[in-house]
Amino acid sequence: MPTVSGSLLGLGRFHPSLMWEHISAATAIVWGDIAQWRPIELHVEDIPGLGSAEVLLSVLPETAPESTLMKMRKTLDSGRLVEYAAIGLAGLALHYMGAHEIMDVTGRGSGADYLVGSDRHLLEVAGRSRKRDLPAAWNERLVRLSNGTRPFYLFVVEFQTPSARFLFSES
């Protein structure tokens, strides 16, 4: 299985339309605490520019200053940290699996979180701390997004194993 190494500090360059400081810090906290900096087994399906593959996504253990990490731990509960960390990993996966860029947040009622690329495809991101939660989170979001008419990306990660699924669908 090929390994791709990425840097959380690069997220701002990969997706310059968004602010990444807090997301990068949350990703470092969760990846360090739960995944213990182990590579994520990433199952990639039909991503434009890549296709389908099994990839190990390794993140360099570069983190924000310790004072920032402490403030993040005091500010966000564990569930919110996991969701932010999922966004950070989705940002890395989008970049390293085809140089796709998150452009903006979606509007209410879209059923997704962000818009990707100049075509503004939907992106839904979900994070889980436990392995047993991954299939249900994946299936729920896949069904909801598949009922729409717009192409979408779906990224769901769980940090216990750690593993993730990343899909593009024409819907």
Backbone as JSON Lines, residues from 0, in Angstrom:
{"i":0,"aa":"M","n":[0.85,-1.17,0.0],"ca":[0.0,0.0,0.0],"c":[0.91,1.25,0.0]}
{"i":1,"aa":"P","n":[0.74,2.13,-0.98],"ca":[1.58,3.33,-1.02],"c":[1.27,4.27,0.16]}
{"i":2,"aa":"T","n":[2.31,4.98,0.59],"ca":[2.17,5.94,1.69],"c":[2.33,7.35,1.15]}
{"i":3,"aa":"V","n":[1.45,8.23,1.56],"ca":[1.53,9.64,1.25],"c":[1.74,10.37,2.57]}
{"i":4,"aa":"S","n":[2.78,11.19,2.64],"ca":[3.05,11.97,3.84],"c":[2.63,13.41,3.63]}
{"i":5,"aa":"G","n":[1.94,13.96,4.6],"ca":[1.47,15.33,4.48],"c":[1.78,16.13,5.72]}
{"i":6,"aa":"S","n":[1.59,17.41,5.62],"ca":[1.85,18.33,6.71],"c":[0.6,19.14,7.01]}
{"i":7,"aa":"L","n":[0.23,19.16,8.28],"ca":[-0.91,19.99,8.69],"c":[-0.61,21.47,8.46]}
{"i":8,"aa":"L","n":[0.65,21.82,8.52],"ca":[1.04,23.21,8.32],"c":[0.84,23.64,6.88]}
{"i":9,"aa":"G","n":[0.68,22.69,5.95],"ca":[0.46,23.01,4.55],"c":[-1.0,23.27,4.19]}
{"i":10,"aa":"L","n":[-1.93,23.01,5.1],"ca":[-3.34,23.14,4.77],"c":[-3.7,24.54,4.28]}
{"i":11,"aa":"G","n":[-3.11,25.56,4.84],"ca":[-3.39,26.93,4.41],"c":[-2.93,27.21,3.0]}
{"i":12,"aa":"R","n":[-1.88,26.55,2.56],"ca":[-1.42,26.69,1.16],"c":[-2.29,25.88,0.21]}
{"i":13,"aa":"F","n":[-2.75,24.72,0.65],"ca":[-3.54,23.84,-0.21],"c":[-4.96,24.38,-0.42]}
{"i":14,"aa":"H","n":[-5.48,25.03,0.61],"ca":[-6.86,25.53,0.59],"c":[-6.85,26.97,1.12]}
{"i":15,"aa":"P","n":[-6.33,27.91,0.34],"ca":[-6.11,29.27,0.85],"c":[-7.38,30.06,1.15]}
{"i":16,"aa":"S","n":[-8.52,29.6,0.73],"ca":[-9.76,30.34,0.99],"c":[-10.29,30.15,2.41]}
{"i":17,"aa":"L","n":[-9.72,29.21,3.16],"ca":[-10.19,28.9,4.5],"c":[-9.1,29.18,5.53]}
{"i":18,"aa":"M","n":[-9.51,29.34,6.79],"ca":[-8.58,29.48,7.92],"c":[-8.35,28.09,8.52]}
{"i":19,"aa":"W","n":[-7.1,27.74,8.77],"ca":[-6.77,26.4,9.2],"c":[-6.13,26.29,10.57]}
{"i":20,"aa":"E","n":[-5.83,27.4,11.23],"ca":[-5.08,27.34,12.49],"c":[-5.75,26.43,13.51]}
{"i":21,"aa":"H","n":[-7.04,26.63,13.77],"ca":[-7.72,25.82,14.78],"c":[-7.95,24.39,14.31]}
{"i":22,"aa":"I","n":[-8.23,24.23,13.04],"ca":[-8.44,22.88,12.5],"c":[-7.14,22.09,12.55]}
{"i":23,"aa":"S","n":[-6.03,22.71,12.19],"ca":[-4.72,22.03,12.26],"c":[-4.4,21.64,13.69]}
{"i":24,"aa":"A","n":[-4.64,22.54,14.63],"ca":[-4.36,22.25,16.04],"c":[-5.24,21.1,16.54]}
{"i":25,"aa":"A","n":[-6.52,21.12,16.21],"ca":[-7.42,20.05,16.62],"c":[-7.0,18.72,16.0]}
{"i":26,"aa":"T","n":[-6.58,18.75,14.75],"ca":[-6.13,17.52,14.09],"c":[-4.91,16.96,14.8]}
{"i":27,"aa":"A","n":[-3.98,17.82,15.17],"ca":[-2.79,17.36,15.89],"c":[-3.17,16.77,17.24]}
{"i":28,"aa":"I","n":[-4.1,17.38,17.94],"ca":[-4.53,16.87,19.24],"c":[-5.15,15.48,19.09]}
{"i":29,"aa":"V","n":[-6.11,15.35,18.18],"ca":[-6.82,14.07,18.02],"c":[-5.89,13.0,17.47]}
{"i":30,"aa":"W","n":[-5.11,13.36,16.45],"ca":[-4.22,12.36,15.87],"c":[-3.19,11.9,16.9]}
{"i":31,"aa":"G","n":[-2.71,12.82,17.71],"ca":[-1.75,12.45,18.74],"c":[-2.38,11.64,19.87]}
{"i":32,"aa":"D","n":[-3.55,12.05,20.34],"ca":[-4.19,11.39,21.49],"c":[-4.8,10.05,21.13]}
{"i":33,"aa":"I","n":[-5.57,9.99,20.06],"ca":[-6.32,8.76,19.74],"c":[-5.54,7.87,18.77]}
{"i":34,"aa":"A","n":[-5.07,8.45,17.67],"ca":[-4.4,7.65,16.65],"c":[-2.91,7.48,16.91]}
{"i":35,"aa":"Q","n":[-2.38,8.26,17.84],"ca":[-0.97,8.18,18.23],"c":[-0.04,8.31,17.02]}
{"i":36,"aa":"W","n":[-0.41,9.2,16.11],"ca":[0.37,9.55,14.91],"c":[0.58,8.38,13.96]}
{"i":37,"aa":"R","n":[-0.23,7.31,14.1],"ca":[-0.15,6.2,13.15],"c":[-0.76,6.64,11.82]}
{"i":38,"aa":"P","n":[-0.26,6.12,10.69],"ca":[-0.88,6.47,9.4],"c":[-2.32,5.99,9.33]}
{"i":39,"aa":"I","n":[-3.13,6.73,8.6],"ca":[-4.53,6.38,8.4],"c":[-4.64,5.51,7.14]}
{"i":40,"aa":"E","n":[-5.32,4.39,7.26],"ca":[-5.62,3.57,6.08],"c":[-6.77,4.24,5.35]}
{"i":41,"aa":"L","n":[-6.48,4.77,4.18],"ca":[-7.45,5.55,3.42],"c":[-7.92,4.75,2.21]}
{"i":42,"aa":"H","n":[-9.22,4.46,2.2],"ca":[-9.85,3.76,1.08],"c":[-10.43,4.84,0.16]}
{"i":43,"aa":"V","n":[-9.84,5.01,-1.01],"ca":[-10.2,6.07,-1.95],"c":[-11.02,5.47,-3.08]}
{"i":44,"aa":"E","n":[-12.17,6.12,-3.4],"ca":[-13.07,5.59,-4.42],"c":[-13.43,6.68,-5.44]}
{"i":45,"aa":"D","n":[-13.01,6.49,-6.67],"ca":[-13.44,7.32,-7.8],"c":[-13.12,8.8,-7.66]}
{"i":46,"aa":"I","n":[-12.0,9.13,-7.05],"ca":[-11.61,10.53,-6.89],"c":[-11.04,11.04,-8.21]}
{"i":47,"aa":"P","n":[-11.58,12.15,-8.75],"ca":[-11.05,12.69,-10.01],"c":[-9.55,12.96,-9.92]}
{"i":48,"aa":"G","n":[-8.84,12.52,-10.92],"ca":[-7.39,12.69,-10.96],"c":[-6.63,11.55,-10.32]}
{"i":49,"aa":"L","n":[-7.32,10.65,-9.62],"ca":[-6.66,9.53,-8.97],"c":[-7.36,8.22,-9.26]}
{"i":50,"aa":"G","n":[-8.66,8.2,-9.16],"ca":[-9.41,6.95,-9.31],"c":[-9.63,6.32,-7.95]}
{"i":51,"aa":"S","n":[-9.39,5.02,-7.87],"ca":[-9.59,4.28,-6.63],"c":[-8.28,3.66,-6.2]}
{"i":52,"aa":"A","n":[-8.05,3.64,-4.89],"ca":[-6.79,3.09,-4.37],"c":[-6.91,2.9,-2.86]}
{"i":53,"aa":"E","n":[-6.0,2.12,-2.35],"ca":[-5.8,2.0,-0.91],"c":[-4.49,2.73,-0.62]}
{"i":54,"aa":"V","n":[-4.52,3.69,0.29],"ca":[-3.37,4.54,0.55],"c":[-3.2,4.69,2.06]}
{"i":55,"aa":"L","n":[-1.96,4.74,2.51],"ca":[-1.68,5.12,3.9],"c":[-1.4,6.62,3.89]}
{"i":56,"aa":"L","n":[-2.17,7.36,4.65],"ca":[-1.98,8.8,4.77],"c":[-1.29,9.05,6.09]}
{"i":57,"aa":"S","n":[-0.05,9.49,6.0],"ca":[0.75,9.76,7.18],"c":[0.89,11.27,7.33]}
{"i":58,"aa":"V","n":[0.7,11.74,8.55],"ca":[0.83,13.16,8.81],"c":[2.07,13.38,9.66]}
{"i":59,"aa":"L","n":[2.89,14.31,9.22],"ca":[4.08,14.65,9.98],"c":[3.65,15.23,11.33]}
{"i":60,"aa":"P","n":[4.29,14.83,12.42],"ca":[3.86,15.3,13.74],"c":[4.29,16.74,14.02]}
{"i":61,"aa":"E","n":[4.0,17.62,13.08],"ca":[4.24,19.05,13.26],"c":[2.96,19.62,13.87]}
{"i":62,"aa":"T","n":[3.09,20.33,14.92],"ca":[1.9,20.84,15.58],"c":[2.01,22.33,15.85]}
{"i":63,"aa":"A","n":[0.93,22.85,16.3],"ca":[0.88,24.24,16.75],"c":[1.65,24.34,18.06]}
{"i":64,"aa":"P","n":[1.96,25.56,18.48],"ca":[2.62,25.72,19.78],"c":[1.8,25.09,20.9]}
{"i":65,"aa":"E","n":[2.48,24.61,21.92],"ca":[1.81,23.94,23.05],"c":[0.74,24.82,23.68]}
{"i":66,"aa":"S","n":[0.97,26.14,23.74],"ca":[-0.03,27.04,24.33],"c":[-1.32,27.03,23.51]}
{"i":67,"aa":"T","n":[-1.22,26.93,22.18],"ca":[-2.4,26.85,21.32],"c":[-3.13,25.53,21.56]}
{"i":68,"aa":"L","n":[-2.38,24.44,21.65],"ca":[-3.0,23.13,21.89],"c":[-3.73,23.11,23.23]}
{"i":69,"aa":"M","n":[-3.14,23.7,24.26],"ca":[-3.79,23.75,25.58],"c":[-5.09,24.55,25.51]}
{"i":70,"aa":"K","n":[-5.07,25.68,24.81],"ca":[-6.28,26.5,24.68],"c":[-7.36,25.75,23.91]}
{"i":71,"aa":"M","n":[-6.96,25.01,22.88],"ca":[-7.94,24.23,22.11],"c":[-8.58,23.17,22.99]}
{"i":72,"aa":"R","n":[-7.79,22.5,23.81],"ca":[-8.34,21.47,24.71],"c":[-9.33,22.07,25.71]}
{"i":73,"aa":"K","n":[-9.08,23.32,26.11],"ca":[-9.97,23.99,27.07],"c":[-11.19,24.6,26.4]}
{"i":74,"aa":"T","n":[-11.11,24.82,25.1],"ca":[-12.19,25.5,24.38],"c":[-13.19,24.53,23.77]}
{"i":75,"aa":"L","n":[-12.7,23.42,23.22],"ca":[-13.57,22.5,22.48],"c":[-13.7,21.17,23.19]}
{"i":76,"aa":"D","n":[-14.92,20.61,23.19],"ca":[-15.1,19.28,23.75],"c":[-14.52,18.24,22.79]}
{"i":77,"aa":"S","n":[-14.43,17.0,23.25],"ca":[-13.78,15.96,22.44],"c":[-14.51,15.72,21.12]}
{"i":78,"aa":"G","n":[-15.82,15.8,21.1],"ca":[-16.57,15.59,19.86],"c":[-16.25,16.65,18.82]}
{"i":79,"aa":"R","n":[-16.16,17.9,19.25],"ca":[-15.84,18.99,18.32],"c":[-14.4,18.86,17.83]}
{"i":80,"aa":"L","n":[-13.47,18.46,18.72],"ca":[-12.08,18.24,18.3],"c":[-12.01,17.18,17.21]}
{"i":81,"aa":"V","n":[-12.78,16.09,17.37],"ca":[-12.79,15.02,16.37],"c":[-13.35,15.52,15.04]}
{"i":82,"aa":"E","n":[-14.4,16.33,15.09],"ca":[-14.96,16.88,13.84],"c":[-13.97,17.81,13.15]}
{"i":83,"aa":"Y","n":[-13.31,18.67,13.91],"ca":[-12.28,19.55,13.32],"c":[-11.15,18.72,12.73]}
{"i":84,"aa":"A","n":[-10.74,17.68,13.45],"ca":[-9.66,16.81,12.95],"c":[-10.07,16.14,11.64]}
{"i":85,"aa":"A","n":[-11.32,15.73,11.54],"ca":[-11.81,15.12,10.29],"c":[-11.71,16.12,9.14]}
{"i":86,"aa":"I","n":[-12.03,17.38,9.4],"ca":[-11.92,18.41,8.36],"c":[-10.47,18.57,7.95]}
{"i":87,"aa":"G","n":[-9.56,18.57,8.91],"ca":[-8.14,18.66,8.58],"c":[-7.67,17.52,7.7]}
{"i":88,"aa":"L","n":[-8.08,16.31,8.03],"ca":[-7.67,15.15,7.23],"c":[-8.35,15.16,5.86]}
{"i":89,"aa":"A","n":[-9.59,15.61,5.8],"ca":[-10.25,15.73,4.49],"c":[-9.5,16.73,3.61]}
{"i":90,"aa":"G","n":[-9.05,17.82,4.22],"ca":[-8.27,18.8,3.47],"c":[-6.98,18.2,2.92]}
{"i":91,"aa":"L","n":[-6.3,17.39,3.73],"ca":[-5.09,16.73,3.26],"c":[-5.42,15.72,2.15]}
{"i":92,"aa":"A","n":[-6.46,14.92,2.36],"ca":[-6.83,13.92,1.36],"c":[-7.21,14.57,0.04]}
{"i":93,"aa":"L","n":[-7.98,15.64,0.09],"ca":[-8.35,16.33,-1.15],"c":[-7.12,16.81,-1.9]}
{"i":94,"aa":"H","n":[-6.17,17.37,-1.18],"ca":[-4.97,17.87,-1.83],"c":[-4.1,16.74,-2.38]}
{"i":95,"aa":"Y","n":[-3.78,15.77,-1.55],"ca":[-2.85,14.71,-1.95],"c":[-3.46,13.67,-2.87]}
{"i":96,"aa":"M","n":[-4.77,13.59,-2.95],"ca":[-5.41,12.62,-3.82],"c":[-5.97,13.27,-5.08]}
{"i":97,"aa":"G","n":[-5.41,14.37,-5.52],"ca":[-5.85,14.97,-6.78],"c":[-5.77,16.48,-6.84]}
{"i":98,"aa":"A","n":[-5.14,17.11,-5.84],"ca":[-4.97,18.57,-5.82],"c":[-6.3,19.31,-5.89]}
{"i":99,"aa":"H","n":[-7.3,18.8,-5.18],"ca":[-8.61,19.44,-5.12],"c":[-8.59,20.46,-3.98]}
{"i":100,"aa":"E","n":[-9.31,21.56,-4.15],"ca":[-9.28,22.66,-3.19],"c":[-10.66,22.94,-2.61]}
{"i":101,"aa":"I","n":[-10.73,23.05,-1.29],"ca":[-11.96,23.49,-0.63],"c":[-12.06,25.0,-0.85]}
{"i":102,"aa":"M","n":[-13.21,25.43,-1.38],"ca":[-13.37,26.83,-1.76],"c":[-14.22,27.63,-0.77]}
{"i":103,"aa":"D","n":[-15.22,26.99,-0.16],"ca":[-16.2,27.74,0.62],"c":[-17.04,26.77,1.44]}
{"i":104,"aa":"V","n":[-17.8,27.3,2.39],"ca":[-18.8,26.5,3.1],"c":[-20.06,26.45,2.24]}
{"i":105,"aa":"T","n":[-20.89,25.47,2.5],"ca":[-22.14,25.36,1.75],"c":[-23.22,26.17,2.44]}
{"i":106,"aa":"G","n":[-24.32,26.33,1.75],"ca":[-25.48,26.99,2.35],"c":[-26.31,26.0,3.13]}
{"i":107,"aa":"R","n":[-27.18,26.53,3.95],"ca":[-28.1,25.67,4.72],"c":[-28.93,24.81,3.79]}
{"i":108,"aa":"G","n":[-29.18,23.58,4.22],"ca":[-30.03,22.69,3.46],"c":[-29.34,21.94,2.35]}
{"i":109,"aa":"S","n":[-28.04,22.15,2.17],"ca":[-27.33,21.49,1.08],"c":[-27.01,20.03,1.41]}
{"i":110,"aa":"G","n":[-27.01,19.69,2.7],"ca":[-26.68,18.34,3.11],"c":[-25.2,18.06,3.17]}
{"i":111,"aa":"A","n":[-24.38,19.1,3.03],"ca":[-22.92,18.94,3.04],"c":[-22.3,20.11,3.8]}
{"i":112,"aa":"D","n":[-20.97,20.05,3.93],"ca":[-20.25,21.05,4.71],"c":[-19.56,22.11,3.86]}
{"i":113,"aa":"Y","n":[-18.92,21.68,2.77],"ca":[-18.07,22.58,1.99],"c":[-18.32,22.41,0.5]}
{"i":114,"aa":"L","n":[-17.74,23.34,-0.27],"ca":[-17.74,23.28,-1.72],"c":[-16.31,23.13,-2.2]}
{"i":115,"aa":"V","n":[-16.11,22.24,-3.17],"ca":[-14.77,21.9,-3.65],"c":[-14.61,22.28,-5.1]}
{"i":116,"aa":"G","n":[-13.49,22.93,-5.41],"ca":[-13.1,23.23,-6.79],"c":[-13.98,24.26,-7.46]}
{"i":117,"aa":"S","n":[-13.6,24.6,-8.68],"ca":[-14.35,25.6,-9.44],"c":[-15.74,25.1,-9.82]}
{"i":118,"aa":"D","n":[-15.93,23.77,-9.85],"ca":[-17.25,23.2,-10.11],"c":[-18.14,23.22,-8.87]}
{"i":119,"aa":"R","n":[-17.53,23.54,-7.71],"ca":[-18.25,23.68,-6.44],"c":[-19.05,22.42,-6.08]}
{"i":120,"aa":"H","n":[-18.35,21.28,-6.19],"ca":[-18.97,20.01,-5.77],"c":[-19.1,20.01,-4.25]}
{"i":121,"aa":"L","n":[-20.13,19.36,-3.77],"ca":[-20.36,19.25,-2.34],"c":[-19.28,18.38,-1.69]}
{"i":122,"aa":"L","n":[-18.97,18.69,-0.44],"ca":[-18.08,17.87,0.39],"c":[-18.73,17.72,1.75]}
{"i":123,"aa":"E","n":[-18.96,16.47,2.14],"ca":[-19.45,16.15,3.47],"c":[-18.31,15.47,4.22]}
{"i":124,"aa":"V","n":[-18.07,15.91,5.46],"ca":[-16.98,15.38,6.28],"c":[-17.56,14.92,7.6]}
{"i":125,"aa":"A","n":[-17.11,13.75,8.05],"ca":[-17.52,13.26,9.37],"c":[-16.33,12.61,10.05]}
{"i":126,"aa":"G","n":[-16.24,12.8,11.35],"ca":[-15.19,12.18,12.14],"c":[-15.76,11.39,13.29]}
{"i":127,"aa":"R","n":[-15.14,10.28,13.58],"ca":[-15.55,9.42,14.68],"c":[-14.31,9.01,15.46]}
{"i":128,"aa":"S","n":[-14.47,8.82,16.75],"ca":[-13.34,8.4,17.57],"c":[-13.24,6.88,17.69]}
{"i":129,"aa":"R","n":[-14.34,6.17,17.39],"ca":[-14.35,4.71,17.55],"c":[-14.61,4.01,16.22]}
{"i":130,"aa":"K","n":[-13.97,2.85,16.06],"ca":[-14.1,2.07,14.84],"c":[-15.53,1.64,14.58]}
{"i":131,"aa":"R","n":[-16.25,1.28,15.59],"ca":[-17.61,0.73,15.39],"c":[-18.57,1.78,14.86]}
{"i":132,"aa":"D","n":[-18.22,3.06,14.95],"ca":[-19.11,4.12,14.47],"c":[-18.93,4.43,12.98]}
{"i":133,"aa":"L","n":[-17.87,3.94,12.37],"ca":[-17.57,4.3,10.98],"c":[-18.62,3.82,9.98]}
{"i":134,"aa":"P","n":[-19.03,2.55,9.97],"ca":[-19.99,2.12,8.95],"c":[-21.32,2.87,9.01]}
{"i":135,"aa":"A","n":[-21.83,3.1,10.19],"ca":[-23.11,3.81,10.3],"c":[-22.98,5.25,9.82]}
{"i":136,"aa":"A","n":[-21.9,5.92,10.2],"ca":[-21.69,7.31,9.77],"c":[-21.56,7.37,8.25]}
{"i":137,"aa":"W","n":[-20.85,6.43,7.68],"ca":[-20.66,6.39,6.22],"c":[-22.0,6.18,5.51]}
{"i":138,"aa":"N","n":[-22.72,5.14,5.92],"ca":[-23.97,4.79,5.24],"c":[-25.02,5.9,5.33]}
{"i":139,"aa":"E","n":[-25.14,6.5,6.5],"ca":[-26.12,7.58,6.68],"c":[-25.84,8.74,5.71]}
{"i":140,"aa":"R","n":[-24.6,9.16,5.65],"ca":[-24.25,10.29,4.79],"c":[-24.31,9.94,3.31]}
{"i":141,"aa":"L","n":[-23.91,8.72,2.97],"ca":[-23.95,8.3,1.57],"c":[-25.38,8.27,1.06]}
{"i":142,"aa":"V","n":[-26.3,7.73,1.83],"ca":[-27.71,7.68,1.43],"c":[-28.26,9.09,1.26]}
{"i":143,"aa":"R","n":[-28.0,9.95,2.24],"ca":[-28.51,11.32,2.17],"c":[-27.97,12.06,0.95]}
{"i":144,"aa":"L","n":[-26.68,11.99,0.71],"ca":[-26.09,12.7,-0.43],"c":[-26.5,12.08,-1.76]}
{"i":145,"aa":"S","n":[-26.66,10.78,-1.81],"ca":[-27.05,10.1,-3.05],"c":[-28.46,10.44,-3.47]}
{"i":146,"aa":"N","n":[-29.29,10.89,-2.54],"ca":[-30.65,11.28,-2.88],"c":[-30.72,12.65,-3.55]}
{"i":147,"aa":"G","n":[-29.61,13.37,-3.55],"ca":[-29.55,14.68,-4.19],"c":[-29.2,14.56,-5.66]}
{"i":148,"aa":"T","n":[-29.05,15.7,-6.3],"ca":[-28.76,15.71,-7.73],"c":[-27.36,16.23,-8.05]}
{"i":149,"aa":"R","n":[-26.63,16.66,-7.03],"ca":[-25.31,17.26,-7.26],"c":[-24.19,16.26,-7.02]}
{"i":150,"aa":"P","n":[-23.1,16.35,-7.78],"ca":[-21.92,15.54,-7.49],"c":[-21.39,15.9,-6.1]}
{"i":151,"aa":"F","n":[-20.78,14.9,-5.44],"ca":[-20.29,15.14,-4.08],"c":[-19.07,14.31,-3.75]}
{"i":152,"aa":"Y","n":[-18.31,14.84,-2.8],"ca":[-17.24,14.12,-2.13],"c":[-17.77,13.75,-0.75]}
{"i":153,"aa":"L","n":[-17.37,12.57,-0.28],"ca":[-17.71,12.13,1.07],"c":[-16.43,11.64,1.72]}
{"i":154,"aa":"F","n":[-16.11,12.18,2.9],"ca":[-14.92,11.79,3.64],"c":[-15.35,11.48,5.07]}
{"i":155,"aa":"V","n":[-15.14,10.22,5.49],"ca":[-15.47,9.81,6.86],"c":[-14.24,9.11,7.43]}
{"i":156,"aa":"V","n":[-13.83,9.56,8.61],"ca":[-12.63,9.02,9.26],"c":[-12.96,8.6,10.67]}
{"i":157,"aa":"E","n":[-12.32,7.53,11.13],"ca":[-12.37,7.17,12.54],"c":[-10.93,7.02,13.01]}
{"i":158,"aa":"F","n":[-10.67,7.5,14.21],"ca":[-9.3,7.64,14.69],"c":[-8.81,6.48,15.54]}
{"i":159,"aa":"Q","n":[-9.66,5.57,15.96],"ca":[-9.22,4.47,16.81],"c":[-8.32,3.51,16.04]}
{"i":160,"aa":"T","n":[-8.69,3.16,14.81],"ca":[-7.94,2.16,14.05],"c":[-6.6,2.66,13.53]}
{"i":161,"aa":"P","n":[-6.39,3.75,12.96],"ca":[-7.23,4.73,12.28],"c":[-7.48,4.35,10.82]}
{"i":162,"aa":"S","n":[-8.67,4.72,10.32],"ca":[-9.02,4.44,8.93],"c":[-10.03,5.47,8.43]}
{"i":163,"aa":"A","n":[-10.12,5.56,7.1],"ca":[-11.04,6.53,6.5],"c":[-11.48,6.03,5.13]}
{"i":164,"aa":"R","n":[-12.64,6.54,4.71],"ca":[-13.14,6.3,3.35],"c":[-13.34,7.65,2.7]}
{"i":165,"aa":"F","n":[-13.01,7.72,1.41],"ca":[-13.06,8.97,0.66],"c":[-13.61,8.65,-0.72]}
{"i":166,"aa":"L","n":[-14.73,9.26,-1.06],"ca":[-15.47,8.93,-2.27],"c":[-15.83,10.19,-3.04]}
{"i":167,"aa":"F","n":[-15.84,10.07,-4.35],"ca":[-16.48,11.07,-5.2],"c":[-17.58,10.37,-5.96]}
{"i":168,"aa":"S","n":[-18.75,11.01,-6.03],"ca":[-19.87,10.45,-6.75],"c":[-20.5,11.52,-7.62]}
{"i":169,"aa":"E","n":[-20.86,11.14,-8.83],"ca":[-21.59,12.05,-9.72],"c":[-23.03,12.18,-9.27]}
{"i":170,"aa":"S","n":[-23.45,11.4,-8.28],"ca":[-24.77,11.41,-7.66],"c":[-25.83,10.75,-8.48]}
